[in-house]
């Protein structure tokens, strides 16, 4: 039996789910790095004897004992297999979130940050994306992918940005800027499996991973859909411009 330690953001739930479905005899230990940062506590001792460590590099003024490099040097066995994973964040579908482009974990969910910012003035919510030109929407989509590509240059797992670029018009790939779903979730997991020398999951498995991170759902504007040439209407995560844009309706439609 192998023991796998995961030290990622919420995206680690996708990895945990995939391993548990594929290798039910493996033991999986998972802690969200941003929760550890918030609690200011070291990782569980369960990590000390893991065989595989899947983690995201952290950049920031965090305690040394929470940094992956320190954990690897002082906590893990020398023979542990390491896989570095990029933090996936893409604002292409949600240009109103550009100010929240993520380079490192934070202590709050990004949807909540957005709601907190605009909950006192619901009439301003429409302006968050409807005042953005279609050219700006397209430019932001590519710029955000370029940021993701730069993250991939320092990690073992690569190809996420290219996959998004080649498929976002045809499939819904995100619930929020950092909650991958469906086909992207499967591709993400398979890239990690490839680094480990494991067999990739079949395409049908995307359904098993589609709803893992659907606890929060961001609104997708029809103007964004038009500007990016999306070939689908996502009934799960779609916000019609014809509906009144109020925080009450947003919460009622997307958090229930």
C-alpha positions in Angstrom: 0.0 0.0 0.0 1.3 3.4 -0.9 0.7 6.5 1.1 0.1 9.8 -0.8 0.4 13.2 0.7 -1.3 16.1 -1.0 -0.5 19.8 -0.1 -2.5 21.9 -2.5 -5.4 24.4 -2.6 -9.0 23.2 -3.0 -7.8 21.7 -6.3 -6.3 18.9 -4.2 -9.8 17.5 -3.7 -9.8 16.5 -7.4 -6.5 14.6 -7.0 -7.7 13.0 -3.8 -11.0 11.9 -5.4 -9.2 10.5 -8.5 -6.7 8.5 -6.4 -9.4 7.1 -4.1 -11.4 5.9 -7.2 -8.4 4.4 -9.0 -6.3 3.1 -6.1 -8.7 2.3 -3.2 -6.0 0.5 -1.3 -3.8 3.7 -1.2 -3.9 6.0 1.8 -4.4 9.6 0.9 -3.5 12.5 3.3 -4.7 15.9 2.1 -4.4 19.3 3.7 -5.3 22.6 1.9 -2.3 24.8 2.0 -4.3 28.0 2.5 -6.1 26.4 5.5 -2.7 25.6 7.0 -1.6 29.2 6.4 -4.8 30.5 8.1 -4.4 28.2 11.1 -0.6 28.7 11.3 -0.1 25.1 12.3 2.3 22.5 10.9 1.2 19.6 8.7 -0.1 16.5 10.4 2.5 13.9 11.4 0.6 11.7 8.9 2.9 13.2 6.2 6.1 12.0 7.8 6.0 8.5 6.2 4.3 9.3 2.9 5.7 7.7 -0.3 4.4 10.5 -2.7 4.2 14.2 -2.1 2.0 16.2 -4.5 2.3 20.0 -3.8 2.2 23.5 -5.0 5.1 25.9 -4.6 4.3 28.8 -2.2 5.5 32.3 -2.7 4.9 34.7 0.2 5.9 35.7 3.7 4.7 32.5 5.3 6.2 30.6 8.3 9.1 28.4 7.2 7.5 25.3 8.6 4.6 25.7 6.1 6.8 26.0 3.0 7.0 22.9 0.9 10.8 23.0 0.6 11.2 23.0 4.4 8.7 20.2 4.7 10.6 18.1 2.1 14.0 18.7 3.8 12.9 18.2 7.4 9.8 16.0 7.5 9.8 13.7 4.5 11.9 10.6 3.8 14.7 11.0 1.2 13.2 8.5 -1.2 9.7 10.2 -1.3 8.5 10.8 -4.9 7.8 14.5 -5.5 5.4 16.1 -8.0 5.0 19.9 -8.3 1.7 21.2 -9.6 0.8 24.7 -10.8 -1.9 26.7 -9.2 -4.7 26.9 -11.8 -6.4 30.2 -12.0 -8.0 31.6 -15.2 -10.1 34.8 -15.3 -11.0 34.4 -18.9 -14.6 33.5 -18.3 -15.0 35.9 -15.5 -13.3 39.2 -16.4 -14.8 40.9 -13.3 -12.4 38.9 -11.3 -9.3 40.3 -12.9 -8.5 42.2 -9.7 -8.4 38.9 -7.9 -5.8 37.2 -10.1 -4.2 34.7 -7.9 -0.5 34.2 -7.6 -0.6 32.7 -4.1 -3.2 31.2 -1.8 -5.3 33.5 0.4 -7.6 32.9 3.4 -10.9 33.6 1.7 -12.8 32.1 -1.2 -12.7 34.4 -4.2 -16.5 34.3 -4.8 -16.9 35.5 -1.2 -14.4 38.3 -1.8 -16.4 39.4 -4.8 -19.7 39.2 -2.9 -18.3 41.1 0.0 -17.1 43.9 -2.3 -20.4 44.4 -4.1 -23.1 43.3 -1.6 -23.7 46.9 -0.5 -24.4 48.1 -4.0 -26.2 45.3 -6.0 -26.8 47.7 -8.9 -23.0 47.9 -9.5 -22.7 44.1 -10.1 -23.8 44.4 -13.8 -21.0 47.0 -14.4 -18.3 44.6 -13.2 -18.3 42.8 -16.6 -20.8 44.6 -18.8 -18.6 47.7 -19.0 -15.7 45.6 -20.3 -15.2 45.8 -24.0 -15.2 42.5 -26.0 -11.7 43.2 -27.1 -10.7 43.6 -23.5 -12.4 40.4 -22.6 -10.5 38.5 -25.2 -7.2 40.2 -24.3 -7.7 39.3 -20.6 -8.4 35.7 -21.5 -5.1 35.3 -23.2 -3.2 37.3 -20.7 -4.5 35.2 -17.9 -3.4 32.0 -19.8 0.0 33.5 -20.2 0.2 34.0 -16.4 -0.7 30.3 -15.9 1.9 29.3 -18.5 4.6 31.2 -16.5 3.6 29.2 -13.4 3.9 25.9 -15.3 7.5 26.8 -16.3 8.6 25.9 -12.8 6.4 22.8 -12.1 6.5 19.1 -13.2 2.8 19.3 -14.3 2.5 21.2 -17.6 0.1 21.7 -20.5 -2.9 23.1 -18.4 -2.8 26.5 -20.1 -2.6 25.0 -23.6 -5.5 22.6 -22.7 -7.7 25.6 -21.6 -6.8 27.6 -24.7 -7.7 24.7 -27.0 -10.9 23.6 -25.3 -12.6 26.5 -23.4 -14.9 27.3 -26.4 -16.3 23.8 -26.5 -16.7 22.6 -22.9 -17.4 24.3 -19.6 -14.1 24.1 -17.8 -14.6 26.2 -14.6 -17.1 26.9 -11.9 -15.0 29.8 -10.7 -11.6 31.2 -11.7 -9.9 28.5 -9.6 -12.4 25.6 -9.5 -11.8 23.3 -12.5 -14.5 21.0 -13.6 -15.3 18.2 -16.1 -12.8 17.7 -18.9 -10.3 20.1 -17.4 -10.4 18.4 -14.0 -9.7 15.1 -15.7 -6.9 16.5 -17.8 -5.4 18.1 -14.7 -5.5 14.8 -12.7 -4.1 12.8 -15.7 -1.1 15.1 -16.0 -0.3 14.4 -12.3 -0.8 10.6 -12.9 1.6 10.8 -15.9 4.3 12.4 -13.7 3.8 9.5 -11.3 4.1 6.9 -14.0 0.5 5.8 -13.5 -2.1 4.9 -16.2 -4.2 7.8 -17.2 -7.9 7.8 -16.5 -10.3 7.2 -19.4 -12.4 10.1 -20.8 -15.6 8.8 -19.2 -14.1 9.6 -15.8 -14.6 13.3 -16.3 -18.2 12.9 -15.0 -16.8 11.6 -11.7 -14.7 14.8 -11.3 -17.2 17.3 -12.7 -19.0 18.2 -9.4 -16.1 17.9 -6.9 -15.6 21.7 -6.8 -19.1 22.9 -7.5 -19.6 24.2 -4.0 -19.2 27.7 -5.4 -20.3 28.8 -8.9 -19.5 32.1 -10.6 -21.9 33.8 -13.0 -21.0 33.6 -16.7 -22.2 36.7 -18.6 -23.7 36.3 -22.1 -21.5 39.1 -23.3 -18.4 37.1 -22.2 -19.9 34.1 -23.9 -20.3 36.1 -27.1 -16.9 37.7 -27.0 -15.1 34.4 -26.5 -17.2 32.5 -29.0 -18.4 29.8 -26.5 -20.2 27.0 -28.2 -22.2 25.9 -25.2 -24.7 27.2 -22.7 -23.8 26.0 -19.2 -27.1 25.5 -17.3 -25.2 24.8 -14.1 -23.1 27.9 -14.1 -24.8 30.4 -16.4 -26.1 33.9 -15.5 -28.5 35.3 -18.0 -28.3 39.0 -18.6 -32.1 39.2 -18.7 -32.3 38.3 -15.0 -32.1 41.0 -12.3 -28.6 41.1 -11.1 -28.9 41.3 -7.3 -26.9 39.6 -4.6 -30.1 37.8 -3.5 -30.7 36.3 -7.0 -27.0 35.4 -7.3 -27.0 33.6 -4.0 -30.3 31.9 -4.7 -29.3 30.6 -8.2 -25.7 29.7 -7.6 -25.2 28.8 -4.0 -28.2 26.6 -3.4 
